[in-house]
Amino acid sequence: MEGYPDIVGLFRDTADGERTPAIFNPRQIGDTRISSVQYIKFKLSPAQVGAWSRGAKIVIDDPHYQAERPLTQAELAELSHDFL
């Protein structure tokens, strides 16, 4: 499963396409297996936290699969409770 953690990221909707890579739990990924449910985290800078309410999207960027999904305002609000 080499390279898997590099394909998922959190993108802010900015002109420069700022990307924050996902942080995966290494116990969920092995050389020959992967958990069917992934719990991911993102390390955001203070500036990113301050800009959070303006929008973000989850992006999968792999040569064999591309997808993105903007987070709704309700999701952005709920996730903001997790900021430390």
C-alpha positions, 0 to 999 in steps of 0.5 A: 500500500505504498504511497497511499497516505500521499493521495488524500489531502485537504485543499482550501479554496484559494487561488494558490490551491493550498494543500494540507496532506492527510495524516493517517494512523499507521496501524490502519495501513500495512504492506498487504492490507488497509483498513476499510475505514480511515480516520485522518487528521490534518495539521493546520497552520494558525492562518489556515484555522483563521480562514477555515470558515471560508471553505475547504474541500477533501481531494483524492489525487491519484493517477488512477482516481481523482475526486473532490468534495467541498465541505458544507458550511455545516461540516466546516462548523462541526469540524471547527470544534476539533481545533486545538 
